[in-house]
Amino acid sequence: MNTSTTPSLAVERVRHEIKVRRLQVQRIDQISPHFLGIRFVGDALRDFISASFDDHAKLMLPAQPGLPLVLPQPGPDGLALPPGAQKPVMRDYTPRQFDQAAGTLDIEFVLHGEGVASLWAEAAKVGDEVGLGGPRGSFVVPTGFDWHLLVGDESAIPAIARRLEELPDTAQAITVVETADAGDRRTFTSRANLQTHWLQTGTTGVLANAVAALKLPAGEGFAWAGGEAASMVAVRQALVDANGHALDKGRVRASAYWKRGSVGHHETLGG
């Protein structure tokens, strides 16, 4: 009987049971001028699952500064708040690193001087409470591709860093990352053969233009992109359009992590 040792390149969508967890801040680290790493701890994390580098969980903060944190609770009709309670502020964040044995979860925050979550992170103290919902599901991209292209702005750096740490030494990895402050650029850790391209935030379309100009490696590859909505639309077009790299749409995933002028925006682009 013939057997194949070729790894599957099929993307898998995994659903998870929805739970809301109450966590506490255990540790705060300044990673770079505009990045803050916060470690959360809680017994509720023992059954937490994050199966993909671009998972997003709902971080839940008090409805207003100074108010107690009230979280949705399971009921006969699903999760619901107690009568009269104000809904917590919710924002999507990437689980950067999870240690099941220790019951800790790391999340990185971009500090941009505005926005509820950014301001909360800047003022956070050890012992502060947050809620965490999800992830609802995971889009699992196999690590067995010959090459992996990872594109994004500052908001995508945590997901890119996590993915690079997962890749094997048999893979080629290319990153194209745009930052407003050169001080936020970092040395990524990866066993893969890595090419890193840092771009300065400036003219519209800087990411898409850089992606269009790339010479992609031979072999089977997967392209992932995350960042501002309009920028991600342009990056995706550069990857899938006939006048661009003409990649199979099934080998491209682009997500709008935020949208200029909107609050709490998150959207997967294309199909």
C-alpha positions as CSV (number, residue, x, y, z in Angstrom):
1,M,0.0,0.0,0.0
2,N,1.3,3.4,-1.0
3,T,1.2,6.2,1.6
4,S,2.0,9.8,1.2
5,T,4.1,11.9,3.6
6,T,3.2,15.2,1.8
7,P,1.6,17.5,4.4
8,S,-2.0,18.6,3.7
9,L,-2.2,22.3,2.5
10,A,-6.0,22.4,3.1
11,V,-7.1,25.4,5.3
12,E,-9.3,24.3,8.2
13,R,-12.1,26.3,9.8
14,V,-12.6,25.3,13.5
15,R,-15.4,26.5,15.7
16,H,-15.1,26.9,19.4
17,E,-17.5,27.0,22.3
18,I,-18.2,30.6,23.2
19,K,-17.2,31.5,26.7
20,V,-16.7,34.8,28.6
21,R,-13.8,34.7,31.0
22,R,-12.9,37.2,33.8
23,L,-9.2,37.8,33.9
24,Q,-6.7,40.0,35.8
25,V,-3.7,41.9,34.7
26,Q,-0.6,40.1,35.9
27,R,2.3,41.9,34.1
28,I,2.8,44.9,31.9
29,D,5.8,45.3,29.5
30,Q,6.7,48.3,27.3
31,I,7.8,46.5,24.0
32,S,8.5,49.6,21.9
33,P,7.4,53.2,21.9
34,H,3.9,52.4,20.8
35,F,3.5,48.8,21.8
36,L,2.5,47.6,25.3
37,G,2.4,43.9,26.2
38,I,0.0,42.9,28.9
39,R,-0.2,39.4,30.5
40,F,-3.5,38.3,31.8
41,V,-4.1,35.5,34.3
42,G,-7.1,33.5,35.5
43,D,-8.3,30.0,36.2
44,A,-10.9,30.5,33.5
45,L,-8.0,30.3,30.9
46,R,-7.5,26.6,31.6
47,D,-9.8,25.6,28.7
48,F,-9.0,28.6,26.5
49,I,-8.3,27.7,22.8
50,S,-6.5,29.8,20.2
51,A,-5.7,27.5,17.2
52,S,-4.6,30.2,14.7
53,F,-2.2,33.1,14.7
54,D,-4.9,35.5,13.4
55,D,-7.6,34.5,15.9
56,H,-9.4,37.5,17.5
57,A,-11.0,37.5,20.9
58,K,-13.3,40.1,22.4
59,L,-11.6,42.1,25.1
60,M,-14.3,43.5,27.4
61,L,-13.7,46.6,29.4
62,P,-15.9,48.6,31.9
63,A,-18.6,50.5,30.2
64,Q,-17.1,53.7,31.6
65,P,-13.8,54.4,33.4
66,G,-14.2,53.8,37.2
67,L,-17.3,51.6,36.8
68,P,-17.2,47.9,37.9
69,L,-16.8,45.4,35.1
70,V,-20.1,43.6,34.4
71,L,-19.8,40.7,32.0
72,P,-22.5,38.7,30.0
73,Q,-23.5,35.5,31.7
74,P,-25.0,32.3,30.2
75,G,-28.8,32.1,30.3
76,P,-31.6,30.2,28.7
77,D,-31.3,32.4,25.5
78,G,-27.5,32.5,25.4
79,L,-25.2,35.1,26.9
80,A,-26.9,38.1,28.5
81,L,-26.2,41.0,30.8
82,P,-27.9,41.3,34.2
83,P,-31.0,43.6,34.0
84,G,-30.1,47.3,33.9
85,A,-26.3,46.7,33.4
86,Q,-24.4,48.7,30.9
87,K,-22.8,46.7,28.1
88,P,-19.0,46.5,28.4
89,V,-16.8,48.1,25.8
90,M,-15.6,45.4,23.4
91,R,-12.6,45.4,21.0
92,D,-11.0,42.6,19.0
93,Y,-7.5,41.5,19.9
94,T,-5.1,38.8,18.7
95,P,-4.0,36.3,21.4
96,R,-0.3,36.8,21.1
97,Q,0.9,34.0,23.4
98,F,-1.0,31.5,25.6
99,D,0.5,29.3,28.3
100,Q,-2.2,26.7,29.3
101,A,-0.1,25.2,32.1
102,A,0.5,28.7,33.7
103,G,-3.0,29.9,32.9
104,T,-1.6,33.1,31.2
105,L,-2.5,35.0,28.0
106,D,-0.4,37.7,26.4
107,I,-2.0,40.5,24.3
108,E,-0.1,43.4,22.6
109,F,-1.7,46.8,22.5
110,V,-0.9,49.5,19.9
111,L,-0.8,52.8,21.8
112,H,-2.1,55.5,19.5
113,G,-3.2,58.1,22.0
114,E,-6.9,57.6,21.4
115,G,-9.6,54.9,21.6
116,V,-11.0,53.2,24.6
117,A,-8.8,50.1,24.6
118,S,-5.6,52.0,23.9
119,L,-6.3,54.5,26.7
120,W,-7.2,51.7,29.0
121,A,-3.9,49.9,28.3
122,E,-1.9,53.0,29.0
123,A,-3.5,53.4,32.4
124,A,-3.6,49.6,33.2
125,K,-2.3,48.4,36.6
126,V,-1.5,44.9,37.9
127,G,-4.8,43.5,39.3
128,D,-7.1,45.3,36.9
129,E,-9.9,43.1,35.6
130,V,-11.1,42.5,32.0
131,G,-13.4,40.1,30.3
132,L,-12.5,38.0,27.3
133,G,-14.9,36.4,24.9
134,G,-14.0,33.8,22.3
135,P,-12.3,33.2,20.0
136,R,-15.5,32.1,18.2
137,G,-13.5,30.2,15.7
138,S,-10.1,29.7,14.0
139,F,-8.9,29.8,10.4
140,V,-6.1,27.4,10.5
141,V,-3.5,27.8,7.8
142,P,-1.1,24.8,7.5
143,T,2.6,25.6,8.1
144,G,3.6,23.2,5.3
145,F,3.5,25.7,2.5
146,D,6.8,26.4,0.8
147,W,6.5,30.1,1.4
148,H,4.4,32.4,3.6
149,L,3.8,36.1,2.8
150,L,2.7,38.2,5.8
151,V,1.6,41.8,5.2
152,G,0.3,44.5,7.5
153,D,0.5,47.7,9.5
154,E,1.2,48.1,13.2
155,S,-2.1,46.4,14.1
156,A,-1.0,43.2,12.4
157,I,2.5,42.9,14.1
158,P,1.3,40.6,16.9
159,A,-0.3,38.2,14.5
160,I,2.7,38.3,12.2
161,A,5.1,37.7,15.1
162,R,3.1,34.8,16.3
163,R,2.9,33.2,12.9
164,L,6.7,33.5,12.3
165,E,7.4,31.7,15.6
166,E,5.2,28.8,14.4
167,L,6.8,28.2,11.0
168,P,9.3,25.4,10.4
169,D,12.9,25.7,9.1
170,T,11.8,24.3,5.8
171,A,9.6,27.3,5.0
172,Q,10.4,30.7,3.4
173,A,8.7,33.7,5.0
174,I,8.4,37.2,3.6
175,T,7.1,40.1,5.7
176,V,6.0,43.5,4.5
177,V,5.1,45.8,7.5
178,E,4.3,49.5,7.6
179,T,4.9,51.5,10.7
180,A,4.6,55.2,11.5
181,D,7.5,55.1,14.0
182,A,10.7,53.3,13.1
183,G,11.1,52.6,16.9
184,D,8.3,50.1,16.7
185,R,10.1,47.9,14.2
186,R,11.4,44.7,15.9
187,T,13.5,41.7,15.2
188,F,11.2,38.8,14.5
189,T,12.0,35.3,15.8
190,S,11.5,32.5,13.3
191,R,13.1,29.2,12.2
192,A,11.9,30.0,8.7
193,N,14.2,31.6,6.1
194,L,13.0,35.1,6.6
195,Q,13.0,38.3,4.5
196,T,11.7,41.4,6.3
197,H,10.7,44.6,4.6
198,W,9.8,47.6,6.8
199,L,8.0,50.5,5.3
200,Q,7.4,54.0,6.6
201,T,3.8,55.1,6.8
202,G,3.2,57.8,4.3
203,T,1.5,57.9,0.9
204,T,-1.7,56.0,0.3
205,G,-1.1,52.5,-1.1
206,V,2.4,52.1,0.2
207,L,1.7,48.5,1.3
208,A,-0.1,47.5,-1.9
209,N,2.7,49.0,-4.0
210,A,5.4,47.1,-2.1
211,V,3.4,43.9,-2.4
212,A,2.9,44.3,-6.1
213,A,6.7,44.8,-6.6
214,L,7.6,41.6,-4.8
215,K,9.1,38.6,-6.6
216,L,7.4,35.7,-4.9
217,P,9.2,32.4,-4.4
218,A,8.5,29.3,-6.5
219,G,6.4,26.5,-5.0
220,E,3.1,26.5,-3.0
221,G,2.5,29.6,-1.0
222,F,0.0,31.4,1.2
223,A,-0.5,35.1,1.6
224,W,-2.0,36.7,4.7
225,A,-2.6,40.4,5.3
226,G,-4.1,42.5,8.1
227,G,-4.5,46.2,8.7
228,E,-6.5,49.2,7.8
229,A,-9.6,48.4,5.6
230,A,-8.8,50.4,2.5
231,S,-5.2,49.4,2.5
232,M,-6.1,45.7,2.9
233,V,-8.5,45.9,-0.1
234,A,-5.6,47.3,-2.2
235,V,-3.2,44.6,-0.9
236,R,-5.6,41.9,-1.7
237,Q,-6.2,43.2,-5.2
238,A,-2.4,43.2,-5.8
239,L,-2.3,39.6,-4.8
240,V,-5.3,38.1,-6.6
241,D,-5.9,40.3,-9.7
242,A,-4.8,39.1,-13.1
243,N,-2.6,42.2,-13.4
244,G,-1.0,41.5,-10.1
245,H,0.4,38.2,-8.7
246,A,-2.8,36.4,-9.8
247,L,-2.8,34.1,-6.7
248,D,-5.6,31.6,-6.2
249,K,-8.1,33.4,-3.9
250,G,-8.1,30.3,-1.7
251,R,-4.4,31.0,-1.0
252,V,-5.0,34.6,0.2
253,R,-6.6,35.8,3.4
254,A,-6.9,39.6,4.1
255,S,-8.6,41.1,7.1
256,A,-9.5,44.7,7.9
257,Y,-8.4,45.0,11.5
258,W,-9.6,48.6,11.6
259,K,-11.2,51.3,9.4
260,R,-10.3,54.9,9.3
261,G,-13.1,56.9,10.8
262,S,-14.9,53.9,12.3
263,V,-14.8,52.3,15.8
264,G,-14.4,48.6,16.6
265,H,-14.2,47.6,12.9
266,H,-13.1,44.0,12.0
267,E,-13.9,42.4,8.6
268,T,-12.6,39.5,6.5
269,L,-12.2,40.6,2.9
270,G,-13.1,38.7,-0.2
271,G,-13.8,35.0,-0.3
